[in-house]
Amino acid sequence: MNIPWQSKPRNCTEVLWRHTSNPIISRYHIPSSNSIFNSAVVPFNDGFAGVFRCDDRSIRMNIHAGFSSDGLNWKIEDQPIQMKAGNTDLIHSDYRYDPRVTWIEDRYWVTWCNGYHGPSIGIAYTYDFKEFFQCENAFLPFNRNGVLFPEKINGNYVMLSRPSDNGHTPFGDIFLSRSPDMKYWGEHRFVMGVTPFQESGWQSTKIGAGPIPIKTDDGWLIIYHGVINTCNGFRYSMGAAISDLDQPEKLLYRSRPYLLAPTELYEMTGDVQNVVFPCAALVEGDKIAIYYGAADTSVCLCYGYISEIIQFVKKNNVE
Ligand code: BMA
């Protein structure tokens, strides 16, 4: 497996740089779609597989499976994922969006924002991205951005999430919960909140976890989105934080400046303007390829070095 990669442009002074032919997946990539964005990919067999958020032309939000040999060219199913019953009777979903995927022990786990009397966190597992088994919702509504850690920590599954409301939530901090069995969730702990506007404005309205946290020698690298409320509405940027390996609710560092903000046309214009929304990352040694949704319309990629991100976060820590 080789993750998608482009080397850092010579004149680039940023920590992250964009793929030169973004977006890698555009809105009409499958016959039924109005938009494809906020999607998650993982290494699978000799290549990659993913779960993609595809809103159809009735603007029904759903998740679709996809496959790729290089991480750039994707074959996405035109039909949404059909769930089978997992560790409970099948739960009806009014809608499904913003998936995340990770491998834990013996299978791939998918979490997403599941419409169950409002947004909640849905969970399913798959071995092959063909059959999916839906489990209990993790939390009561309203909640979004449920992101699993990629391994059990002290015997428990651990998930980040962002309690919210039933609308375009104007607040939101990141919490963490534990489960012994992927069915019952508890030990809810605060991880990180919004920042004072004058200190770090881009993350002063709400924040939410993005890709699956990445284990490093310095702690869990948590890439997240932060939102500022402006005269033109919300603006979504990308940041990073580091938390303790053993007690992941213990935040060690978090970046005051953003790592990537919506500044390219395809991030500033689309169905929702000014959104970069990271949902997945592929890692190979020190290299990282981050998949993010752009303007709620398309899927984009940016690259960086994990060591440089960590250095940046430590150097620019919000106290
Ligand atoms: C959030 C979710 C995301 C979306 C973002 C920006 O509430 O709906 O899927 O990318 O808003 O519109």
Residues whose N, C-alpha, C, O or C-beta is under 5 A from the ligand:
A	BS01	BMA	N38 D98 V272 V275 F277 D296
